[in-house]
Structures are given as C-alpha cells and as structure tokens.
Amino acid sequence: MLVKIEDGFYLNTVHIIAIRIAKSAELGTFQVNVEYSPHNHQASGLFQKTFMQQSAAEHYLQNLHQQISKN
C-alpha cells in the first residue's frame, strides 16, 4: 500500500523502516524523519520534514499513522 509522505512523494509501507521525531531545543522546531529502504535493500533513504509548531508535527504524524494503519 502506498502512503503519501508529501505531495509527489509516496512510499510503499513495506519500505518504511522507522519514523522518528526530534525537537530542536535551540530553534524550537520539530523534525520528522522517515527512514526507508528504496528498491535497493542494501541502502536506505531519509525523508526529513521540519515543523515550526508541535501541533503541526502531531497532525502530520497522525495522518501518516492513519494511512499506514489502513493496510
């Protein structure tokens, strides 16, 4: 099943390795990292998205979780 990560960027759920979120104490921003394995399983990719507000990061994660849970 394909999951929309961002406009024009979709991943198959079997390729998603991990989803991590981190808060920058200096900037106060939230960074969501989606680690995935491309078709070459010997490598991995990393998609990063930065949010200025915690609520926006939480909303993004909730939507991502809902898409993954549909499988």
PyMOL Python script that loads the backbone (N, CA, C, O; Angstrom):
from pymol import cmd

cmd.read_pdbstr("""\
ATOM      1  N   MET A   1       0.847  -1.178   0.000  1.00  0.00           N
ATOM      2  CA  MET A   1       0.000   0.000   0.000  1.00  0.00           C
ATOM      3  C   MET A   1       0.892   1.241   0.000  1.00  0.00           C
ATOM      4  O   MET A   1       1.863   1.318   0.753  1.00  0.00           O
ATOM      5  N   LEU A   2       0.561   2.187  -0.832  1.00  0.00           N
ATOM      6  CA  LEU A   2       1.316   3.432  -0.893  1.00  0.00           C
ATOM      7  C   LEU A   2       0.828   4.418   0.157  1.00  0.00           C
ATOM      8  O   LEU A   2      -0.371   4.537   0.410  1.00  0.00           O
ATOM      9  N   VAL A   3       1.768   5.116   0.758  1.00  0.00           N
ATOM     10  CA  VAL A   3       1.486   6.133   1.767  1.00  0.00           C
ATOM     11  C   VAL A   3       2.029   7.453   1.248  1.00  0.00           C
ATOM     12  O   VAL A   3       3.178   7.535   0.814  1.00  0.00           O
ATOM     13  N   LYS A   4       1.196   8.486   1.296  1.00  0.00           N
ATOM     14  CA  LYS A   4       1.631   9.808   0.854  1.00  0.00           C
ATOM     15  C   LYS A   4       2.473  10.443   1.957  1.00  0.00           C
ATOM     16  O   LYS A   4       1.980  10.724   3.050  1.00  0.00           O
ATOM     17  N   ILE A   5       3.741  10.663   1.655  1.00  0.00           N
ATOM     18  CA  ILE A   5       4.648  11.299   2.600  1.00  0.00           C
ATOM     19  C   ILE A   5       4.585  12.808   2.423  1.00  0.00           C
ATOM     20  O   ILE A   5       4.579  13.561   3.397  1.00  0.00           O
ATOM     21  N   GLU A   6       4.540  13.235   1.182  1.00  0.00           N
ATOM     22  CA  GLU A   6       4.436  14.649   0.832  1.00  0.00           C
ATOM     23  C   GLU A   6       3.914  14.701  -0.594  1.00  0.00           C
ATOM     24  O   GLU A   6       3.960  13.692  -1.298  1.00  0.00           O
ATOM     25  N   ASP A   7       3.423  15.840  -1.034  1.00  0.00           N
ATOM     26  CA  ASP A   7       2.939  15.962  -2.405  1.00  0.00           C
ATOM     27  C   ASP A   7       3.997  15.458  -3.379  1.00  0.00           C
ATOM     28  O   ASP A   7       5.118  15.967  -3.409  1.00  0.00           O
ATOM     29  N   GLY A   8       3.637  14.465  -4.167  1.00  0.00           N
ATOM     30  CA  GLY A   8       4.547  13.910  -5.155  1.00  0.00           C
ATOM     31  C   GLY A   8       5.529  12.884  -4.623  1.00  0.00           C
ATOM     32  O   GLY A   8       6.356  12.386  -5.386  1.00  0.00           O
ATOM     33  N   PHE A   9       5.469  12.548  -3.331  1.00  0.00           N
ATOM     34  CA  PHE A   9       6.397  11.570  -2.750  1.00  0.00           C
ATOM     35  C   PHE A   9       5.599  10.536  -1.968  1.00  0.00           C
ATOM     36  O   PHE A   9       5.019  10.835  -0.924  1.00  0.00           O
ATOM     37  N   TYR A  10       5.582   9.330  -2.485  1.00  0.00           N
ATOM     38  CA  TYR A  10       4.848   8.232  -1.874  1.00  0.00           C
ATOM     39  C   TYR A  10       5.806   7.086  -1.581  1.00  0.00           C
ATOM     40  O   TYR A  10       6.768   6.863  -2.317  1.00  0.00           O
ATOM     41  N   LEU A  11       5.537   6.367  -0.506  1.00  0.00           N
ATOM     42  CA  LEU A  11       6.327   5.184  -0.163  1.00  0.00           C
ATOM     43  C   LEU A  11       5.397   3.996   0.027  1.00  0.00           C
ATOM     44  O   LEU A  11       4.272   4.142   0.504  1.00  0.00           O
ATOM     45  N   ASN A  12       5.877   2.829  -0.348  1.00  0.00           N
ATOM     46  CA  ASN A  12       5.177   1.604  -0.039  1.00  0.00           C
ATOM     47  C   ASN A  12       5.427   1.312   1.440  1.00  0.00           C
ATOM     48  O   ASN A  12       6.554   1.455   1.914  1.00  0.00           O
ATOM     49  N   THR A  13       4.406   0.911   2.161  1.00  0.00           N
ATOM     50  CA  THR A  13       4.547   0.708   3.609  1.00  0.00           C
ATOM     51  C   THR A  13       5.594  -0.342   3.955  1.00  0.00           C
ATOM     52  O   THR A  13       6.187  -0.276   5.032  1.00  0.00           O
ATOM     53  N   VAL A  14       5.837  -1.300   3.083  1.00  0.00           N
ATOM     54  CA  VAL A  14       6.850  -2.319   3.390  1.00  0.00           C
ATOM     55  C   VAL A  14       8.261  -1.743   3.341  1.00  0.00           C
ATOM     56  O   VAL A  14       9.197  -2.367   3.842  1.00  0.00           O
ATOM     57  N   HIS A  15       8.428  -0.571   2.749  1.00  0.00           N
ATOM     58  CA  HIS A  15       9.750   0.046   2.650  1.00  0.00           C
ATOM     59  C   HIS A  15      10.049   1.000   3.808  1.00  0.00           C
ATOM     60  O   HIS A  15      11.187   1.443   3.959  1.00  0.00           O
ATOM     61  N   ILE A  16       9.046   1.321   4.625  1.00  0.00           N
ATOM     62  CA  ILE A  16       9.268   2.234   5.746  1.00  0.00           C
ATOM     63  C   ILE A  16       9.948   1.467   6.877  1.00  0.00           C
ATOM     64  O   ILE A  16       9.432   0.456   7.355  1.00  0.00           O
ATOM     65  N   ILE A  17      11.109   1.960   7.297  1.00  0.00           N
ATOM     66  CA  ILE A  17      11.877   1.313   8.359  1.00  0.00           C
ATOM     67  C   ILE A  17      11.537   1.927   9.712  1.00  0.00           C
ATOM     68  O   ILE A  17      11.262   1.207  10.671  1.00  0.00           O
ATOM     69  N   ALA A  18      11.554   3.252   9.792  1.00  0.00           N
ATOM     70  CA  ALA A  18      11.328   3.926  11.072  1.00  0.00           C
ATOM     71  C   ALA A  18      10.827   5.342  10.833  1.00  0.00           C
ATOM     72  O   ALA A  18      11.111   5.963   9.808  1.00  0.00           O
ATOM     73  N   ILE A  19      10.076   5.829  11.806  1.00  0.00           N
ATOM     74  CA  ILE A  19       9.630   7.220  11.812  1.00  0.00           C
ATOM     75  C   ILE A  19      10.065   7.798  13.147  1.00  0.00           C
ATOM     76  O   ILE A  19       9.710   7.289  14.210  1.00  0.00           O
ATOM     77  N   ARG A  20      10.836   8.864  13.072  1.00  0.00           N
ATOM     78  CA  ARG A  20      11.361   9.483  14.296  1.00  0.00           C
ATOM     79  C   ARG A  20      11.000  10.959  14.309  1.00  0.00           C
ATOM     80  O   ARG A  20      10.893  11.599  13.263  1.00  0.00           O
ATOM     81  N   ILE A  21      10.816  11.485  15.509  1.00  0.00           N
ATOM     82  CA  ILE A  21      10.574  12.916  15.659  1.00  0.00           C
ATOM     83  C   ILE A  21      11.541  13.450  16.712  1.00  0.00           C
ATOM     84  O   ILE A  21      11.804  12.807  17.728  1.00  0.00           O
ATOM     85  N   ALA A  22      12.056  14.630  16.441  1.00  0.00           N
ATOM     86  CA  ALA A  22      13.007  15.255  17.363  1.00  0.00           C
ATOM     87  C   ALA A  22      12.683  16.737  17.475  1.00  0.00           C
ATOM     88  O   ALA A  22      12.235  17.367  16.517  1.00  0.00           O
ATOM     89  N   LYS A  23      12.919  17.276  18.659  1.00  0.00           N
ATOM     90  CA  LYS A  23      12.704  18.700  18.886  1.00  0.00           C
ATOM     91  C   LYS A  23      14.061  19.383  19.025  1.00  0.00           C
ATOM     92  O   LYS A  23      14.928  18.931  19.774  1.00  0.00           O
ATOM     93  N   SER A  24      14.224  20.467  18.296  1.00  0.00           N
ATOM     94  CA  SER A  24      15.444  21.260  18.408  1.00  0.00           C
ATOM     95  C   SER A  24      15.268  22.231  19.566  1.00  0.00           C
ATOM     96  O   SER A  24      14.404  23.106  19.520  1.00  0.00           O
ATOM     97  N   ALA A  25      16.080  22.082  20.595  1.00  0.00           N
ATOM     98  CA  ALA A  25      15.992  22.973  21.755  1.00  0.00           C
ATOM     99  C   ALA A  25      16.405  24.393  21.388  1.00  0.00           C
ATOM    100  O   ALA A  25      15.881  25.359  21.943  1.00  0.00           O
ATOM    101  N   GLU A  26      17.335  24.516  20.462  1.00  0.00           N
ATOM    102  CA  GLU A  26      17.822  25.836  20.064  1.00  0.00           C
ATOM    103  C   GLU A  26      16.793  26.608  19.247  1.00  0.00           C
ATOM    104  O   GLU A  26      16.546  27.788  19.496  1.00  0.00           O
ATOM    105  N   LEU A  27      16.193  25.927  18.266  1.00  0.00           N
ATOM    106  CA  LEU A  27      15.270  26.599  17.351  1.00  0.00           C
ATOM    107  C   LEU A  27      13.805  26.455  17.757  1.00  0.00           C
ATOM    108  O   LEU A  27      12.961  27.254  17.353  1.00  0.00           O
ATOM    109  N   GLY A  28      13.511  25.436  18.554  1.00  0.00           N
ATOM    110  CA  GLY A  28      12.132  25.183  18.945  1.00  0.00           C
ATOM    111  C   GLY A  28      11.313  24.535  17.845  1.00  0.00           C
ATOM    112  O   GLY A  28      10.084  24.540  17.902  1.00  0.00           O
ATOM    113  N   THR A  29      11.985  23.973  16.837  1.00  0.00           N
ATOM    114  CA  THR A  29      11.287  23.319  15.737  1.00  0.00           C
ATOM    115  C   THR A  29      11.216  21.816  15.979  1.00  0.00           C
ATOM    116  O   THR A  29      11.931  21.267  16.817  1.00  0.00           O
ATOM    117  N   PHE A  30      10.343  21.173  15.231  1.00  0.00           N
ATOM    118  CA  PHE A  30      10.164  19.729  15.316  1.00  0.00           C
ATOM    119  C   PHE A  30      10.515  19.131  13.963  1.00  0.00           C
ATOM    120  O   PHE A  30      10.041  19.598  12.927  1.00  0.00           O
ATOM    121  N   GLN A  31      11.344  18.098  13.976  1.00  0.00           N
ATOM    122  CA  GLN A  31      11.756  17.465  12.734  1.00  0.00           C
ATOM    123  C   GLN A  31      11.276  16.022  12.722  1.00  0.00           C
ATOM    124  O   GLN A  31      11.558  15.251  13.639  1.00  0.00           O
ATOM    125  N   VAL A  32      10.548  15.671  11.670  1.00  0.00           N
ATOM    126  CA  VAL A  32      10.081  14.307  11.476  1.00  0.00           C
ATOM    127  C   VAL A  32      10.993  13.658  10.440  1.00  0.00           C
ATOM    128  O   VAL A  32      11.173  14.188   9.344  1.00  0.00           O
ATOM    129  N   ASN A  33      11.564  12.515  10.791  1.00  0.00           N
ATOM    130  CA  ASN A  33      12.441  11.762   9.895  1.00  0.00           C
ATOM    131  C   ASN A  33      11.779  10.432   9.562  1.00  0.00           C
ATOM    132  O   ASN A  33      11.420   9.664  10.455  1.00  0.00           O
ATOM    133  N   VAL A  34      11.623  10.171   8.277  1.00  0.00           N
ATOM    134  CA  VAL A  34      11.090   8.894   7.815  1.00  0.00           C
ATOM    135  C   VAL A  34      12.236   8.160   7.125  1.00  0.00           C
ATOM    136  O   VAL A  34      12.693   8.564   6.056  1.00  0.00           O
ATOM    137  N   GLU A  35      12.688   7.083   7.746  1.00  0.00           N
ATOM    138  CA  GLU A  35      13.759   6.280   7.163  1.00  0.00           C
ATOM    139  C   GLU A  35      13.114   5.157   6.356  1.00  0.00           C
ATOM    140  O   GLU A  35      12.185   4.497   6.822  1.00  0.00           O
ATOM    141  N   TYR A  36      13.613   4.951   5.157  1.00  0.00           N
ATOM    142  CA  TYR A  36      13.014   3.950   4.286  1.00  0.00           C
ATOM    143  C   TYR A  36      14.087   3.225   3.484  1.00  0.00           C
ATOM    144  O   TYR A  36      15.203   3.717   3.314  1.00  0.00           O
ATOM    145  N   SER A  37      13.722   2.050   3.000  1.00  0.00           N
ATOM    146  CA  SER A  37      14.623   1.294   2.130  1.00  0.00           C
ATOM    147  C   SER A  37      14.091   1.416   0.709  1.00  0.00           C
ATOM    148  O   SER A  37      12.963   1.010   0.429  1.00  0.00           O
ATOM    149  N   PRO A  38      14.891   1.970  -0.179  1.00  0.00           N
ATOM    150  CA  PRO A  38      14.468   2.031  -1.579  1.00  0.00           C
ATOM    151  C   PRO A  38      14.503   0.630  -2.187  1.00  0.00           C
ATOM    152  O   PRO A  38      14.702  -0.351  -1.471  1.00  0.00           O
ATOM    153  N   HIS A  39      14.316   0.533  -3.477  1.00  0.00           N
ATOM    154  CA  HIS A  39      14.286  -0.785  -4.130  1.00  0.00           C
ATOM    155  C   HIS A  39      15.583  -1.551  -3.901  1.00  0.00           C
ATOM    156  O   HIS A  39      15.574  -2.782  -3.881  1.00  0.00           O
ATOM    157  N   ASN A  40      16.686  -0.853  -3.732  1.00  0.00           N
ATOM    158  CA  ASN A  40      17.959  -1.487  -3.407  1.00  0.00           C
ATOM    159  C   ASN A  40      18.012  -1.637  -1.889  1.00  0.00           C
ATOM    160  O   ASN A  40      18.251  -0.659  -1.181  1.00  0.00           O
ATOM    161  N   HIS A  41      17.797  -2.826  -1.393  1.00  0.00           N
ATOM    162  CA  HIS A  41      17.702  -3.052   0.053  1.00  0.00           C
ATOM    163  C   HIS A  41      19.032  -2.905   0.783  1.00  0.00           C
ATOM    164  O   HIS A  41      19.071  -2.974   2.012  1.00  0.00           O
ATOM    165  N   GLN A  42      20.112  -2.707   0.050  1.00  0.00           N
ATOM    166  CA  GLN A  42      21.409  -2.529   0.690  1.00  0.00           C
ATOM    167  C   GLN A  42      21.636  -1.079   1.104  1.00  0.00           C
ATOM    168  O   GLN A  42      22.618  -0.769   1.778  1.00  0.00           O
ATOM    169  N   ALA A  43      20.740  -0.206   0.706  1.00  0.00           N
ATOM    170  CA  ALA A  43      20.869   1.214   1.037  1.00  0.00           C
ATOM    171  C   ALA A  43      19.616   1.648   1.785  1.00  0.00           C
ATOM    172  O   ALA A  43      18.637   0.906   1.855  1.00  0.00           O
ATOM    173  N   SER A  44      19.652   2.836   2.336  1.00  0.00           N
ATOM    174  CA  SER A  44      18.451   3.386   2.958  1.00  0.00           C
ATOM    175  C   SER A  44      18.356   4.861   2.615  1.00  0.00           C
ATOM    176  O   SER A  44      19.357   5.521   2.334  1.00  0.00           O
ATOM    177  N   GLY A  45      17.136   5.360   2.646  1.00  0.00           N
ATOM    178  CA  GLY A  45      16.901   6.765   2.367  1.00  0.00           C
ATOM    179  C   GLY A  45      16.331   7.434   3.598  1.00  0.00           C
ATOM    180  O   GLY A  45      15.875   6.769   4.528  1.00  0.00           O
ATOM    181  N   LEU A  46      16.361   8.750   3.596  1.00  0.00           N
ATOM    182  CA  LEU A  46      15.838   9.505   4.728  1.00  0.00           C
ATOM    183  C   LEU A  46      15.076  10.708   4.205  1.00  0.00           C
ATOM    184  O   LEU A  46      15.622  11.531   3.469  1.00  0.00           O
ATOM    185  N   PHE A  47      13.806  10.805   4.591  1.00  0.00           N
ATOM    186  CA  PHE A  47      12.986  11.962   4.268  1.00  0.00           C
ATOM    187  C   PHE A  47      12.855  12.784   5.537  1.00  0.00           C
ATOM    188  O   PHE A  47      12.503  12.249   6.588  1.00  0.00           O
ATOM    189  N   GLN A  48      13.136  14.084   5.454  1.00  0.00           N
ATOM    190  CA  GLN A  48      13.051  14.962   6.619  1.00  0.00           C
ATOM    191  C   GLN A  48      12.051  16.078   6.353  1.00  0.00           C
ATOM    192  O   GLN A  48      12.028  16.673   5.275  1.00  0.00           O
ATOM    193  N   LYS A  49      11.240  16.343   7.345  1.00  0.00           N
ATOM    194  CA  LYS A  49      10.265  17.429   7.260  1.00  0.00           C
ATOM    195  C   LYS A  49      10.314  18.184   8.578  1.00  0.00           C
ATOM    196  O   LYS A  49      10.262  17.578   9.648  1.00  0.00           O
ATOM    197  N   THR A  50      10.415  19.514   8.503  1.00  0.00           N
ATOM    198  CA  THR A  50      10.537  20.351   9.695  1.00  0.00           C
ATOM    199  C   THR A  50       9.255  21.153   9.895  1.00  0.00           C
ATOM    200  O   THR A  50       8.677  21.683   8.947  1.00  0.00           O
ATOM    201  N   PHE A  51       8.826  21.227  11.153  1.00  0.00           N
ATOM    202  CA  PHE A  51       7.620  21.963  11.521  1.00  0.00           C
ATOM    203  C   PHE A  51       7.969  23.009  12.566  1.00  0.00           C
ATOM    204  O   PHE A  51       8.801  22.768  13.441  1.00  0.00           O
ATOM    205  N   MET A  52       7.344  24.149  12.476  1.00  0.00           N
ATOM    206  CA  MET A  52       7.578  25.223  13.435  1.00  0.00           C
ATOM    207  C   MET A  52       6.778  25.012  14.720  1.00  0.00           C
ATOM    208  O   MET A  52       7.187  25.461  15.790  1.00  0.00           O
ATOM    209  N   GLN A  53       5.636  24.328  14.611  1.00  0.00           N
ATOM    210  CA  GLN A  53       4.758  24.140  15.763  1.00  0.00           C
ATOM    211  C   GLN A  53       4.569  22.655  16.053  1.00  0.00           C
ATOM    212  O   GLN A  53       4.535  21.827  15.143  1.00  0.00           O
ATOM    213  N   GLN A  54       4.449  22.341  17.322  1.00  0.00           N
ATOM    214  CA  GLN A  54       4.236  20.960  17.744  1.00  0.00           C
ATOM    215  C   GLN A  54       2.927  20.419  17.189  1.00  0.00           C
ATOM    216  O   GLN A  54       2.867  19.261  16.775  1.00  0.00           O
ATOM    217  N   SER A  55       1.889  21.227  17.173  1.00  0.00           N
ATOM    218  CA  SER A  55       0.588  20.765  16.696  1.00  0.00           C
ATOM    219  C   SER A  55       0.645  20.361  15.225  1.00  0.00           C
ATOM    220  O   SER A  55      -0.018  19.404  14.826  1.00  0.00           O
ATOM    221  N   ALA A  56       1.418  21.068  14.420  1.00  0.00           N
ATOM    222  CA  ALA A  56       1.557  20.720  13.000  1.00  0.00           C
ATOM    223  C   ALA A  56       2.289  19.392  12.842  1.00  0.00           C
ATOM    224  O   ALA A  56       1.919  18.578  11.997  1.00  0.00           O
ATOM    225  N   ALA A  57       3.325  19.169  13.648  1.00  0.00           N
ATOM    226  CA  ALA A  57       4.062  17.903  13.604  1.00  0.00           C
ATOM    227  C   ALA A  57       3.165  16.748  14.044  1.00  0.00           C
ATOM    228  O   ALA A  57       3.191  15.677  13.438  1.00  0.00           O
ATOM    229  N   GLU A  58       2.375  16.959  15.090  1.00  0.00           N
ATOM    230  CA  GLU A  58       1.462  15.924  15.570  1.00  0.00           C
ATOM    231  C   GLU A  58       0.412  15.598  14.517  1.00  0.00           C
ATOM    232  O   GLU A  58       0.083  14.430  14.310  1.00  0.00           O
ATOM    233  N   HIS A  59      -0.113  16.614  13.855  1.00  0.00           N
ATOM    234  CA  HIS A  59      -1.119  16.415  12.807  1.00  0.00           C
ATOM    235  C   HIS A  59      -0.533  15.591  11.656  1.00  0.00           C
ATOM    236  O   HIS A  59      -1.184  14.678  11.147  1.00  0.00           O
ATOM    237  N   TYR A  60       0.681  15.913  11.255  1.00  0.00           N
ATOM    238  CA  TYR A  60       1.358  15.170  10.192  1.00  0.00           C
ATOM    239  C   TYR A  60       1.532  13.703  10.595  1.00  0.00           C
ATOM    240  O   TYR A  60       1.261  12.803   9.800  1.00  0.00           O
ATOM    241  N   LEU A  61       1.984  13.465  11.825  1.00  0.00           N
ATOM    242  CA  LEU A  61       2.187  12.094  12.303  1.00  0.00           C
ATOM    243  C   LEU A  61       0.876  11.323  12.391  1.00  0.00           C
ATOM    244  O   LEU A  61       0.832  10.136  12.069  1.00  0.00           O
ATOM    245  N   GLN A  62      -0.189  11.987  12.825  1.00  0.00           N
ATOM    246  CA  GLN A  62      -1.493  11.330  12.906  1.00  0.00           C
ATOM    247  C   GLN A  62      -1.973  10.910  11.522  1.00  0.00           C
ATOM    248  O   GLN A  62      -2.470   9.797  11.347  1.00  0.00           O
ATOM    249  N   ASN A  63      -1.827  11.795  10.541  1.00  0.00           N
ATOM    250  CA  ASN A  63      -2.231  11.458   9.178  1.00  0.00           C
ATOM    251  C   ASN A  63      -1.404  10.307   8.622  1.00  0.00           C
ATOM    252  O   ASN A  63      -1.936   9.410   7.967  1.00  0.00           O
ATOM    253  N   LEU A  64      -0.121  10.334   8.882  1.00  0.00           N
ATOM    254  CA  LEU A  64       0.764   9.266   8.428  1.00  0.00           C
ATOM    255  C   LEU A  64       0.375   7.939   9.080  1.00  0.00           C
ATOM    256  O   LEU A  64       0.322   6.905   8.414  1.00  0.00           O
ATOM    257  N   HIS A  65       0.109   7.974  10.370  1.00  0.00           N
ATOM    258  CA  HIS A  65      -0.307   6.767  11.100  1.00  0.00           C
ATOM    259  C   HIS A  65      -1.613   6.208  10.538  1.00  0.00           C
ATOM    260  O   HIS A  65      -1.744   4.996  10.366  1.00  0.00           O
ATOM    261  N   GLN A  66      -2.573   7.076  10.252  1.00  0.00           N
ATOM    262  CA  GLN A  66      -3.854   6.626   9.707  1.00  0.00           C
ATOM    263  C   GLN A  66      -3.670   5.946   8.357  1.00  0.00           C
ATOM    264  O   GLN A  66      -4.300   4.925   8.080  1.00  0.00           O
ATOM    265  N   GLN A  67      -2.809   6.511   7.522  1.00  0.00           N
ATOM    266  CA  GLN A  67      -2.566   5.909   6.210  1.00  0.00           C
ATOM    267  C   GLN A  67      -1.909   4.535   6.344  1.00  0.00           C
ATOM    268  O   GLN A  67      -2.280   3.594   5.643  1.00  0.00           O
ATOM    269  N   ILE A  68      -0.939   4.426   7.242  1.00  0.00           N
ATOM    270  CA  ILE A  68      -0.243   3.154   7.434  1.00  0.00           C
ATOM    271  C   ILE A  68      -1.185   2.116   8.037  1.00  0.00           C
ATOM    272  O   ILE A  68      -1.107   0.937   7.690  1.00  0.00           O
ATOM    273  N   SER A  69      -2.072   2.537   8.934  1.00  0.00           N
ATOM    274  CA  SER A  69      -2.990   1.618   9.616  1.00  0.00           C
ATOM    275  C   SER A  69      -4.047   1.038   8.690  1.00  0.00           C
ATOM    276  O   SER A  69      -4.646   0.012   9.014  1.00  0.00           O
ATOM    277  N   LYS A  70      -4.289   1.661   7.562  1.00  0.00           N
ATOM    278  CA  LYS A  70      -5.309   1.177   6.627  1.00  0.00           C
ATOM    279  C   LYS A  70      -4.919  -0.146   5.985  1.00  0.00           C
ATOM    280  O   LYS A  70      -5.761  -0.821   5.393  1.00  0.00           O
ATOM    281  N   ASN A  71      -3.672  -0.513   6.098  1.00  0.00           N
ATOM    282  CA  ASN A  71      -3.194  -1.753   5.455  1.00  0.00           C
ATOM    283  C   ASN A  71      -3.656  -2.968   6.197  1.00  0.00           C
ATOM    284  O   ASN A  71      -3.346  -4.090   5.797  1.00  0.00           O
TER     285      ASN A  71
END
""", "prot")
cmd.dss("prot")
cmd.show_as("cartoon", "prot")
cmd.util.cbc("prot")
cmd.orient("prot")
